[in-house]
Every structure is written in C-alpha cells, then in structure tokens.
Amino acid sequence: MSKATTIKEALKRWEDRTHQNSAEAKEIDLQFQWPPIEKMDATLGNLVNCEFLSLSTNMIEKIYGLSGMKNLRILSLSRNYIKNISGLESVAETLEELWLSYNLIEKLKGLNCLKVLKVLYMSNNLLKDWSEFNKLIEIATLEDLLLVGNPLTEGMDEPSFRAECIKRLPTIKKLDGEPVVRDEEPIILVKEPE
C-alpha cells in the first residue's frame, strides 16, 4: 500500500493545479487525494485566509490542526473515518457549516463549542440515541440539520421523526433537506363577493 498523502503534499498539489498560494486562498479543496490523507496536521494552521476547506473523501480519523484558521466558515469532512467530534475549539467563533456525513460518529460531544454554527450535515453516521441528539439543543444558532441515514431515524416514520426533531430544536429552519413549517395560525380565506 502506498504511503498516505500528507496535508503538506496535498497543498503543494493544490497550488500546482490552481496556481494559487494556499496561505492566501479563501477556498481550498483537498478532497479525493490519492493515496488518501489519513491525518490532519498543524500545516492547516498556515491557511489563515481560508474560509472553505474540503478534506472530504479521504481516510481521516481525527479532526486536528485547525489552530490559526481564523477565517474558517465551512469545513467539509464528509466520507472519512471520523469517530469523534473534537478539535474544533480554535474555529468555534467562525465555523458556520460543518459537513460530517458518511463518517463513524455516534456521539455529538464537541459540537457545543461552536458559537455560530448554522449548518450541520450528519447524514449516514452512527447516531442512535436521543440523549446525544439533545446536545444539539445547546447550539442556539443551528438552522439546517441533515440526519437521514442514522440509526436514530430507524423505527420511526418520517413525519414522526421530523416532528420529534422540530419539537426538540426550536431554531431549526431546514431538516433533512426540507424546509421546516411550524404550526401557524390557520389562514381564513374570505370569498370575494360576486
């Protein structure tokens, strides 16, 4: 098996491909590396201007090395081997979107540090307990949540699951790709006189 690609090597390839300096770039895409990236490291801290970082579709097991990324707003880590949500404290004041679909996450500990998180994509993980789901209540800014494909959704029909999620998360505006419609005042249609 080939040696894993390092963050430094992936950034060099990205710079060669895009003719940009990674330290100045706002969007950096390091997905689909071959051989895959297995470890995030402190090299990422050099990406001081980066607002969108994609490391999806690699073999990363742990979130690490984000210190210094003071402008990071969107972090894509979908399709990796992440088991725990940790290492996000250094981007807690800026991270608005976290994409973690298709990982191995059972617990949501580590999300509560994110002060401005609006979007959390967590589909196709291993979340199975409502007690873990309840940790999302601590994220008052959360508006868009994707949970389809988790064991938590099994055994409930979709309307019941949606209703339960919406009841527990009063700030949510979009759930599993569908806008949330809260019970509103009934609309009374007045028939126009003929």
Legacy VTK file of the C-alpha trace (Angstrom):
# vtk DataFile Version 3.0
C-alpha trace
ASCII
DATASET POLYDATA
POINTS 194 float
0.000 0.000 0.000
1.229 3.500 -0.796
2.129 5.915 1.957
-0.679 8.298 2.906
-0.681 11.785 1.396
0.276 14.458 3.938
-1.510 17.807 4.208
1.702 19.476 3.004
1.831 17.264 -0.118
-1.883 17.807 -0.811
-1.473 21.587 -0.514
1.530 21.518 -2.877
-0.540 19.578 -5.449
-3.417 22.047 -4.991
-1.077 25.029 -5.504
0.432 23.421 -8.629
-3.042 22.702 -10.018
-4.653 26.076 -9.237
-1.603 28.385 -9.453
-2.625 29.960 -6.131
-0.799 30.430 -2.854
-2.612 28.332 -0.229
-1.782 30.822 2.555
-3.765 33.490 0.668
-6.619 31.384 -0.747
-10.185 31.595 0.564
-11.293 28.183 -0.777
-9.147 25.074 -0.667
-10.262 21.695 -1.948
-8.202 18.682 -0.822
-10.818 16.007 -1.372
-10.231 12.722 -3.237
-6.472 12.624 -2.581
-4.621 9.526 -3.741
-3.206 8.000 -1.722
-5.789 9.385 0.739
-4.961 11.814 3.536
-5.071 9.955 6.863
-4.085 12.753 9.263
-4.916 16.417 9.595
-1.925 18.311 10.995
-0.658 21.747 12.064
0.192 22.621 8.427
-3.502 23.603 8.126
-2.816 26.483 10.541
-0.963 28.277 7.710
-4.266 28.667 5.819
-5.071 31.927 7.595
-7.359 33.317 4.864
-9.196 30.078 4.141
-12.977 30.328 4.588
-13.908 26.991 2.965
-11.822 23.844 3.432
-12.778 20.495 1.945
-10.998 17.352 3.100
-13.851 15.032 2.207
-13.416 11.570 0.703
-10.115 10.731 2.395
-9.287 8.415 5.324
-9.083 10.974 8.157
-9.872 9.610 11.620
-9.443 12.712 13.779
-10.141 16.445 13.420
-6.893 18.251 14.192
-4.648 21.180 13.272
-7.199 23.964 12.757
-5.447 26.495 15.051
-4.591 29.559 13.000
-7.520 29.133 10.603
-9.134 32.261 11.991
-11.436 32.809 8.985
-12.737 29.257 8.522
-16.520 29.312 7.926
-17.159 25.962 6.169
-15.383 22.685 6.930
-16.166 19.628 4.823
-15.020 16.299 6.281
-17.652 14.019 4.757
-16.727 10.483 3.675
-13.873 9.902 6.113
-13.372 7.661 9.178
-14.057 10.257 11.883
-15.432 8.758 15.096
-15.382 11.756 17.451
-16.178 15.416 17.035
-13.261 17.200 18.674
-10.528 19.682 17.813
-12.924 22.437 16.755
-12.298 24.852 19.645
-9.904 27.032 17.624
-12.608 27.691 14.976
-15.501 27.969 17.453
-16.045 31.694 16.786
-16.136 31.466 12.953
-17.313 27.999 11.832
-20.838 28.296 10.376
-21.078 24.984 8.477
-19.745 21.546 9.395
-20.192 18.731 6.890
-19.641 15.309 8.518
-21.891 12.958 6.535
-20.700 9.387 5.895
-18.401 9.027 8.909
-18.499 6.793 12.012
-19.835 9.317 14.555
-22.024 8.063 17.422
-21.706 10.973 19.848
-22.138 14.713 19.384
-19.843 15.810 22.216
-17.561 18.577 20.950
-20.139 20.477 18.916
-21.295 22.712 21.767
-18.167 24.902 21.500
-19.295 26.138 18.065
-20.798 29.573 18.730
-22.094 30.427 15.231
-22.805 27.001 13.689
-25.811 27.240 11.353
-25.456 24.103 9.202
-24.657 20.574 10.373
-24.662 17.741 7.850
-24.500 14.464 9.784
-26.278 12.003 7.483
-25.203 8.357 7.343
-23.355 8.222 10.658
-23.943 6.042 13.735
-26.033 8.450 15.854
-28.628 6.326 17.649
-29.558 7.990 20.968
-31.940 10.862 21.562
-29.751 11.792 24.551
-26.971 12.532 22.031
-29.391 14.365 19.719
-30.333 16.596 22.685
-26.779 18.015 22.684
-27.835 19.921 19.553
-30.186 21.978 21.730
-27.077 23.759 23.093
-26.351 25.166 19.607
-28.776 28.082 19.547
-27.676 29.206 16.055
-28.380 25.867 14.309
-30.776 26.293 11.349
-30.076 23.448 8.888
-29.642 19.831 10.008
-29.175 16.686 7.917
-29.618 13.413 9.852
-31.064 10.939 7.358
-29.368 7.531 7.389
-28.554 7.428 11.116
-29.842 4.599 13.351
-31.757 7.305 15.284
-34.167 7.581 12.340
-34.911 3.834 12.233
-38.159 2.547 13.697
-39.988 5.865 13.231
-41.856 7.002 10.191
-40.523 10.180 8.627
-43.323 12.521 9.805
-42.942 11.331 13.424
-39.166 11.673 13.306
-39.411 15.181 11.811
-41.977 16.235 14.406
-39.762 14.990 17.240
-36.679 16.796 15.882
-38.568 20.043 15.326
-40.060 19.881 18.824
-36.587 19.479 20.355
-34.872 22.114 18.164
-36.894 25.347 18.119
-34.349 27.239 15.943
-34.267 24.711 13.119
-35.402 26.011 9.692
-34.420 23.063 7.473
-34.334 19.360 8.353
-33.070 16.612 6.035
-33.208 18.963 3.071
-36.818 20.053 3.627
-37.920 23.459 4.987
-39.442 23.301 8.464
-43.016 24.551 8.634
-44.158 25.171 12.172
-47.811 25.091 13.134
-49.025 28.520 12.170
-52.239 30.372 12.728
-54.911 28.995 10.426
-55.451 31.094 7.326
-59.061 32.074 6.803
-59.940 32.550 3.181
-62.528 35.206 2.618
-64.562 34.626 -0.518
-64.770 37.677 -2.740
-68.355 38.886 -3.338
-69.589 38.012 -6.824
LINES 1 195
194 0 1 2 3 4 5 6 7 8 9 10 11 12 13 14 15 16 17 18 19 20 21 22 23 24 25 26 27 28 29 30 31 32 33 34 35 36 37 38 39 40 41 42 43 44 45 46 47 48 49 50 51 52 53 54 55 56 57 58 59 60 61 62 63 64 65 66 67 68 69 70 71 72 73 74 75 76 77 78 79 80 81 82 83 84 85 86 87 88 89 90 91 92 93 94 95 96 97 98 99 100 101 102 103 104 105 106 107 108 109 110 111 112 113 114 115 116 117 118 119 120 121 122 123 124 125 126 127 128 129 130 131 132 133 134 135 136 137 138 139 140 141 142 143 144 145 146 147 148 149 150 151 152 153 154 155 156 157 158 159 160 161 162 163 164 165 166 167 168 169 170 171 172 173 174 175 176 177 178 179 180 181 182 183 184 185 186 187 188 189 190 191 192 193
